[in-house]
């Protein structure tokens, strides 16, 4: 298991924390970062309070409660029991404390966390998409496909077909 490390930003962040209460900074002026692993067990990102950053420190996605949004604010998936699932329910990444299924690979050695994460403005969230319940399978599109919402359904909840057959009333 890889412990979370402290990341001390050179400047205070501009965005407010949008993460869940479990992801609070360890101390004022510092943020806890945790490695995110891909299907091969390699570190593909770092999770900070409210966002995911790449290995170089650039923002990859935003976390609001259990929902993940792209840099542009498009809903791309959820964080469920330490697993990063696309809106199609397929798993693209996991945290150290996640439990499968799917079977999780052994974690490779963890590179050092970025020493500086620049502040980034949060985008306006677009409507949350209907998500398929998490499945016990790895996504074939990988972590980078997850970030561009490769598993995204084509219809948002507002435009989805009603659950009631035509001619019936609620």
PAKE-660502 format. One record per atom (N, C-alpha, C): x, y, z. Coordinates in steps of 0.1 Angstrom, whole numbers. Layout:
! residues N
+-------+-------+-------+
!     x !     y !     z !
+-------+-------+-------+
!     X !     Y !     Z !
...
+-------+-------+-------+
END
This chain:
! residues 170
+-------+-------+-------+
!     x !     y !     z !
+-------+-------+-------+
!     8 !   -12 !     0 !
!     0 !     0 !     0 !
!     9 !    12 !     0 !
!     6 !    22 !    -8 !
!    14 !    34 !    -9 !
!     7 !    45 !    -1 !
!    15 !    51 !     8 !
!     9 !    61 !    16 !
!     7 !    74 !     8 !
!    -2 !    82 !    13 !
!    -4 !    95 !     7 !
!     7 !   104 !    11 !
!    11 !   113 !     3 !
!    22 !   122 !     6 !
!    17 !   136 !     6 !
!    24 !   145 !    13 !
!    20 !   159 !    14 !
!    26 !   167 !     3 !
!    18 !   176 !    -3 !
!    22 !   184 !   -13 !
!    20 !   199 !    -9 !
!    30 !   207 !    -8 !
!    28 !   220 !    -4 !
!    29 !   229 !   -16 !
!    18 !   236 !   -19 !
!    18 !   244 !   -31 !
!    26 !   257 !   -28 !
!    32 !   263 !   -38 !
!    40 !   275 !   -37 !
!    30 !   287 !   -35 !
!    18 !   286 !   -41 !
!     8 !   296 !   -39 !
!    -5 !   290 !   -34 !
!   -13 !   297 !   -27 !
!   -26 !   291 !   -23 !
!   -34 !   289 !   -36 !
!   -42 !   278 !   -36 !
!   -50 !   275 !   -48 !
!   -61 !   285 !   -49 !
!   -66 !   287 !   -62 !
!   -77 !   297 !   -65 !
!   -90 !   290 !   -63 !
!   -91 !   277 !   -65 !
!  -104 !   270 !   -65 !
!  -107 !   266 !   -50 !
!  -120 !   265 !   -48 !
!  -124 !   260 !   -35 !
!  -125 !   244 !   -36 !
!  -124 !   238 !   -24 !
!  -124 !   224 !   -24 !
!  -137 !   218 !   -28 !
!  -137 !   210 !   -38 !
!  -150 !   204 !   -43 !
!  -151 !   189 !   -40 !
!  -141 !   184 !   -33 !
!  -140 !   169 !   -30 !
!  -149 !   166 !   -18 !
!  -149 !   153 !   -16 !
!  -157 !   148 !    -5 !
!  -150 !   152 !     8 !
!  -157 !   152 !    20 !
!  -151 !   155 !    32 !
!  -139 !   146 !    36 !
!  -138 !   134 !    31 !
!  -127 !   125 !    34 !
!  -114 !   130 !    28 !
!  -114 !   139 !    19 !
!  -102 !   144 !    12 !
!   -99 !   158 !    17 !
!   -96 !   160 !    29 !
!   -93 !   174 !    34 !
!   -78 !   175 !    35 !
!   -73 !   187 !    34 !
!   -59 !   189 !    35 !
!   -54 !   186 !    49 !
!   -41 !   180 !    50 !
!   -36 !   176 !    62 !
!   -33 !   188 !    72 !
!   -29 !   199 !    66 !
!   -27 !   211 !    73 !
!   -29 !   223 !    65 !
!   -30 !   235 !    70 !
!   -32 !   247 !    62 !
!   -20 !   249 !    53 !
!   -23 !   252 !    41 !
!   -12 !   254 !    31 !
!    -6 !   241 !    25 !
!   -11 !   230 !    29 !
!    -7 !   217 !    24 !
!   -19 !   209 !    19 !
!   -16 !   200 !     9 !
!   -27 !   192 !     5 !
!   -22 !   177 !     5 !
!   -30 !   168 !     8 !
!   -27 !   154 !     7 !
!   -28 !   149 !    -7 !
!   -18 !   142 !   -12 !
!   -20 !   137 !   -26 !
!   -19 !   121 !   -25 !
!   -26 !   115 !   -33 !
!   -26 !   100 !   -33 !
!   -24 !    95 !   -47 !
!   -16 !    85 !   -50 !
!   -14 !    80 !   -63 !
!   -26 !    73 !   -69 !
!   -29 !    75 !   -82 !
!   -39 !    68 !   -89 !
!   -32 !    58 !   -99 !
!   -36 !    46 !   -98 !
!   -30 !    35 !  -107 !
!   -39 !    32 !  -118 !
!   -33 !    28 !  -129 !
!   -40 !    23 !  -141 !
!   -42 !     8 !  -141 !
!   -47 !     2 !  -152 !
!   -49 !   -12 !  -153 !
!   -36 !   -21 !  -152 !
!   -25 !   -14 !  -154 !
!   -12 !   -22 !  -153 !
!    -5 !   -20 !  -140 !
!   -11 !   -12 !  -131 !
!    -5 !   -10 !  -118 !
!     5 !     2 !  -118 !
!     5 !    10 !  -128 !
!    14 !    21 !  -129 !
!     7 !    34 !  -125 !
!    14 !    43 !  -118 !
!     9 !    56 !  -114 !
!     6 !    64 !  -127 !
!    -7 !    68 !  -128 !
!   -11 !    76 !  -140 !
!   -15 !    90 !  -137 !
!   -18 !    92 !  -124 !
!   -22 !   105 !  -119 !
!   -21 !   106 !  -104 !
!   -23 !   118 !   -99 !
!   -23 !   120 !   -84 !
!   -37 !   126 !   -81 !
!   -42 !   122 !   -70 !
!   -55 !   127 !   -65 !
!   -52 !   137 !   -54 !
!   -57 !   149 !   -56 !
!   -57 !   160 !   -46 !
!   -71 !   162 !   -41 !
!   -73 !   171 !   -31 !
!   -87 !   174 !   -27 !
!   -94 !   181 !   -39 !
!  -103 !   175 !   -45 !
!  -111 !   181 !   -55 !
!  -107 !   180 !   -69 !
!   -95 !   174 !   -72 !
!   -90 !   173 !   -86 !
!   -80 !   162 !   -87 !
!   -78 !   158 !   -99 !
!   -68 !   148 !  -103 !
!   -57 !   156 !  -112 !
!   -45 !   153 !  -109 !
!   -34 !   160 !  -117 !
!   -25 !   149 !  -123 !
!   -19 !   152 !  -134 !
!   -10 !   143 !  -141 !
!     3 !   142 !  -134 !
!    12 !   134 !  -139 !
!    25 !   132 !  -133 !
!    33 !   145 !  -133 !
!    31 !   154 !  -142 !
!    38 !   166 !  -142 !
!    31 !   177 !  -134 !
!    19 !   175 !  -129 !
!    12 !   184 !  -121 !
!     1 !   192 !  -128 !
!    -2 !   189 !  -140 !
!   -13 !   196 !  -147 !
!   -26 !   190 !  -144 !
!   -37 !   198 !  -143 !
!   -50 !   192 !  -139 !
!   -55 !   183 !  -151 !
!   -59 !   171 !  -147 !
!   -65 !   162 !  -156 !
!   -80 !   161 !  -155 !
!   -86 !   162 !  -143 !
!  -100 !   161 !  -141 !
!  -103 !   167 !  -127 !
!  -116 !   169 !  -125 !
!  -121 !   175 !  -113 !
!  -130 !   164 !  -106 !
!  -130 !   165 !   -93 !
!  -138 !   156 !   -84 !
!  -148 !   164 !   -76 !
!  -161 !   161 !   -78 !
!  -172 !   168 !   -70 !
!  -180 !   157 !   -64 !
!  -179 !   155 !   -51 !
!  -185 !   144 !   -44 !
!  -180 !   131 !   -50 !
!  -188 !   123 !   -56 !
!  -183 !   111 !   -62 !
!  -182 !   112 !   -77 !
!  -186 !   123 !   -83 !
!  -186 !   125 !   -98 !
!  -172 !   131 !  -102 !
!  -168 !   126 !  -114 !
!  -156 !   131 !  -120 !
!  -159 !   139 !  -133 !
!  -153 !   150 !  -135 !
!  -155 !   159 !  -146 !
!  -142 !   162 !  -153 !
!  -143 !   163 !  -166 !
!  -131 !   166 !  -174 !
!  -127 !   181 !  -171 !
!  -116 !   185 !  -177 !
!  -111 !   198 !  -175 !
!  -121 !   208 !  -181 !
!  -129 !   204 !  -190 !
!  -139 !   213 !  -196 !
!  -152 !   213 !  -188 !
!  -153 !   204 !  -178 !
!  -166 !   204 !  -170 !
!  -175 !   193 !  -175 !
!  -172 !   184 !  -184 !
!  -181 !   173 !  -188 !
!  -180 !   162 !  -179 !
!  -191 !   156 !  -175 !
!  -191 !   145 !  -166 !
!  -185 !   132 !  -173 !
!  -175 !   127 !  -167 !
!  -168 !   115 !  -173 !
!  -169 !   102 !  -166 !
!  -173 !   103 !  -153 !
!  -174 !    90 !  -145 !
!  -176 !    93 !  -131 !
!  -174 !    82 !  -123 !
!  -175 !    83 !  -108 !
!  -164 !    76 !  -101 !
!  -162 !    80 !   -89 !
!  -152 !    73 !   -80 !
!  -161 !    65 !   -71 !
!  -159 !    51 !   -72 !
!  -168 !    42 !   -64 !
!  -159 !    32 !   -57 !
!  -158 !    32 !   -44 !
!  -150 !    23 !   -36 !
!  -135 !    23 !   -40 !
!  -130 !    35 !   -44 !
!  -116 !    36 !   -48 !
!  -114 !    32 !   -62 !
!  -124 !    29 !   -70 !
!  -123 !    26 !   -84 !
!  -128 !    38 !   -92 !
!  -121 !    42 !  -103 !
!  -125 !    52 !  -112 !
!  -132 !    45 !  -124 !
!  -146 !    48 !  -124 !
!  -154 !    41 !  -134 !
!  -159 !    52 !  -144 !
!  -159 !    48 !  -157 !
!  -165 !    57 !  -167 !
!  -180 !    56 !  -166 !
!  -187 !    65 !  -174 !
!  -202 !    65 !  -173 !
!  -207 !    51 !  -179 !
!  -199 !    44 !  -186 !
!  -203 !    31 !  -191 !
!  -201 !    20 !  -180 !
!  -196 !    23 !  -168 !
!  -194 !    14 !  -157 !
!  -181 !     7 !  -157 !
!  -172 !     8 !  -168 !
!  -160 !     1 !  -168 !
!  -149 !     9 !  -160 !
!  -140 !     1 !  -154 !
!  -130 !     6 !  -145 !
!  -117 !    10 !  -153 !
!  -112 !    23 !  -150 !
!  -100 !    28 !  -157 !
!   -89 !    30 !  -148 !
!   -91 !    31 !  -135 !
!   -80 !    34 !  -126 !
!   -85 !    30 !  -112 !
!   -75 !    31 !  -102 !
!   -79 !    28 !   -88 !
!   -69 !    34 !   -79 !
!   -74 !    36 !   -66 !
!   -66 !    41 !   -55 !
!   -60 !    30 !   -48 !
!   -50 !    33 !   -39 !
!   -43 !    23 !   -31 !
!   -52 !    14 !   -23 !
!   -62 !    20 !   -17 !
!   -71 !    13 !    -8 !
!   -83 !     6 !   -15 !
!   -84 !     6 !   -28 !
!   -95 !     0 !   -36 !
!   -95 !   -15 !   -35 !
!  -107 !   -20 !   -36 !
!  -108 !   -35 !   -36 !
!  -115 !   -39 !   -49 !
!  -111 !   -49 !   -55 !
!  -118 !   -54 !   -67 !
!  -131 !   -61 !   -64 !
!  -138 !   -66 !   -73 !
!  -134 !   -68 !   -87 !
!  -135 !   -55 !   -95 !
!  -128 !   -55 !  -106 !
!  -120 !   -65 !  -112 !
!  -107 !   -67 !  -104 !
!  -100 !   -78 !  -108 !
!   -88 !   -81 !  -102 !
!   -78 !   -69 !  -104 !
!   -72 !   -64 !   -93 !
!   -63 !   -53 !   -94 !
!   -49 !   -58 !   -95 !
!   -41 !   -52 !  -104 !
!   -27 !   -56 !  -106 !
!   -18 !   -52 !   -95 !
!    -7 !   -58 !   -94 !
!     3 !   -54 !   -83 !
!     7 !   -39 !   -87 !
!     9 !   -31 !   -76 !
!    12 !   -17 !   -79 !
!    27 !   -16 !   -81 !
!    31 !    -9 !   -91 !
!    45 !    -7 !   -94 !
!    51 !     4 !   -84 !
!    63 !     6 !   -85 !
!    69 !    16 !   -76 !
!    63 !    30 !   -79 !
!    61 !    38 !   -69 !
!    55 !    51 !   -70 !
!    65 !    62 !   -73 !
!    64 !    69 !   -84 !
!    73 !    80 !   -87 !
!    70 !    92 !   -76 !
!    79 !   101 !   -75 !
!    77 !   112 !   -66 !
!    65 !   121 !   -71 !
!    57 !   126 !   -61 !
!    46 !   134 !   -64 !
!    52 !   148 !   -70 !
!    44 !   154 !   -79 !
!    48 !   167 !   -84 !
!    51 !   177 !   -72 !
!    62 !   185 !   -73 !
!    65 !   194 !   -63 !
!    57 !   206 !   -63 !
!    51 !   209 !   -74 !
!    43 !   221 !   -75 !
!    31 !   218 !   -84 !
!    19 !   222 !   -79 !
!     7 !   220 !   -87 !
!     1 !   234 !   -89 !
!     1 !   240 !  -101 !
!    -4 !   253 !  -103 !
!   -19 !   254 !  -100 !
!   -23 !   265 !   -95 !
!   -38 !   267 !   -93 !
!   -45 !   266 !  -107 !
!   -57 !   262 !  -107 !
!   -65 !   261 !  -119 !
!   -79 !   265 !  -116 !
!   -85 !   273 !  -124 !
!   -99 !   276 !  -122 !
!  -108 !   264 !  -125 !
!  -118 !   262 !  -117 !
!  -128 !   251 !  -119 !
!  -137 !   255 !  -130 !
!  -140 !   246 !  -139 !
!  -150 !   249 !  -150 !
!  -164 !   249 !  -144 !
!  -174 !   253 !  -152 !
!  -188 !   252 !  -148 !
!  -192 !   237 !  -152 !
!  -198 !   230 !  -142 !
!  -202 !   216 !  -145 !
!  -213 !   216 !  -155 !
!  -212 !   207 !  -164 !
!  -222 !   204 !  -174 !
!  -231 !   193 !  -167 !
!  -243 !   191 !  -172 !
!  -252 !   181 !  -166 !
!  -246 !   168 !  -164 !
!  -249 !   162 !  -153 !
!  -243 !   148 !  -149 !
!  -251 !   138 !  -158 !
!  -243 !   129 !  -164 !
!  -249 !   119 !  -173 !
!  -253 !   107 !  -164 !
!  -262 !    99 !  -170 !
!  -267 !    87 !  -164 !
!  -255 !    77 !  -165 !
!  -252 !    72 !  -154 !
!  -241 !    62 !  -153 !
!  -246 !    48 !  -152 !
!  -239 !    39 !  -159 !
!  -242 !    25 !  -157 !
!  -236 !    21 !  -144 !
!  -242 !    12 !  -136 !
!  -236 !     8 !  -123 !
!  -222 !     2 !  -126 !
!  -212 !     4 !  -117 !
!  -199 !    -1 !  -119 !
!  -199 !   -16 !  -122 !
!  -191 !   -19 !  -132 !
!  -190 !   -33 !  -136 !
!  -176 !   -39 !  -132 !
!  -175 !   -52 !  -133 !
!  -163 !   -59 !  -128 !
!  -153 !   -61 !  -140 !
!  -152 !   -51 !  -148 !
!  -143 !   -52 !  -160 !
!  -134 !   -39 !  -162 !
!  -123 !   -42 !  -167 !
!  -114 !   -30 !  -171 !
!  -118 !   -24 !  -184 !
!  -117 !   -11 !  -185 !
!  -120 !    -5 !  -198 !
!  -109 !    -7 !  -208 !
!  -112 !    -9 !  -220 !
!  -102 !   -11 !  -231 !
!   -96 !     2 !  -235 !
!  -103 !    13 !  -232 !
!   -97 !    26 !  -236 !
!   -87 !    32 !  -226 !
!   -85 !    26 !  -215 !
!   -75 !    30 !  -205 !
!   -77 !    43 !  -199 !
!   -67 !    48 !  -191 !
!   -68 !    60 !  -184 !
!   -70 !    73 !  -193 !
!   -62 !    74 !  -203 !
!   -64 !    85 !  -212 !
!   -77 !    86 !  -219 !
!   -83 !    74 !  -222 !
!   -96 !    74 !  -228 !
!  -107 !    78 !  -218 !
!  -105 !    74 !  -205 !
!  -114 !    78 !  -195 !
!  -114 !    93 !  -193 !
!  -102 !   100 !  -194 !
!  -102 !   114 !  -193 !
!  -109 !   122 !  -204 !
!  -110 !   115 !  -216 !
!  -117 !   122 !  -227 !
!  -131 !   116 !  -228 !
!  -136 !   109 !  -219 !
!  -149 !   103 !  -218 !
!  -152 !    94 !  -230 !
!  -143 !    85 !  -232 !
!  -144 !    75 !  -243 !
!  -156 !    66 !  -241 !
!  -159 !    63 !  -228 !
!  -171 !    55 !  -225 !
!  -184 !    62 !  -223 !
!  -184 !    74 !  -227 !
!  -196 !    83 !  -224 !
!  -208 !    79 !  -233 !
!  -220 !    78 !  -227 !
!  -231 !    75 !  -235 !
!  -235 !    88 !  -243 !
!  -242 !    86 !  -254 !
!  -245 !    98 !  -263 !
!  -257 !   106 !  -258 !
!  -264 !   102 !  -248 !
!  -276 !   110 !  -243 !
!  -274 !   114 !  -229 !
!  -277 !   127 !  -226 !
!  -277 !   132 !  -213 !
!  -290 !   128 !  -206 !
!  -291 !   129 !  -192 !
!  -304 !   125 !  -186 !
!  -316 !   133 !  -190 !
!  -314 !   146 !  -193 !
!  -325 !   155 !  -198 !
!  -331 !   150 !  -211 !
!  -323 !   144 !  -219 !
!  -328 !   140 !  -232 !
!  -330 !   125 !  -233 !
!  -328 !   118 !  -222 !
!  -330 !   103 !  -222 !
!  -345 !   100 !  -224 !
!  -348 !    89 !  -230 !
!  -362 !    84 !  -232 !
!  -369 !    82 !  -218 !
!  -381 !    86 !  -217 !
!  -388 !    84 !  -205 !
!  -389 !    70 !  -201 !
!  -390 !    67 !  -188 !
!  -391 !    53 !  -184 !
!  -405 !    47 !  -186 !
!  -415 !    56 !  -189 !
!  -429 !    51 !  -190 !
!  -432 !    49 !  -205 !
!  -439 !    38 !  -208 !
!  -443 !    36 !  -222 !
!  -452 !    47 !  -227 !
!  -452 !    49 !  -240 !
!  -461 !    60 !  -246 !
!  -475 !    56 !  -243 !
!  -483 !    67 !  -240 !
!  -497 !    65 !  -238 !
!  -501 !    62 !  -223 !
!  -491 !    60 !  -215 !
!  -494 !    58 !  -200 !
!  -490 !    70 !  -193 !
!  -496 !    72 !  -181 !
!  -493 !    84 !  -173 !
!  -486 !    79 !  -161 !
!  -479 !    89 !  -155 !
!  -472 !    86 !  -142 !
!  -481 !    83 !  -131 !
+-------+-------+-------+
END
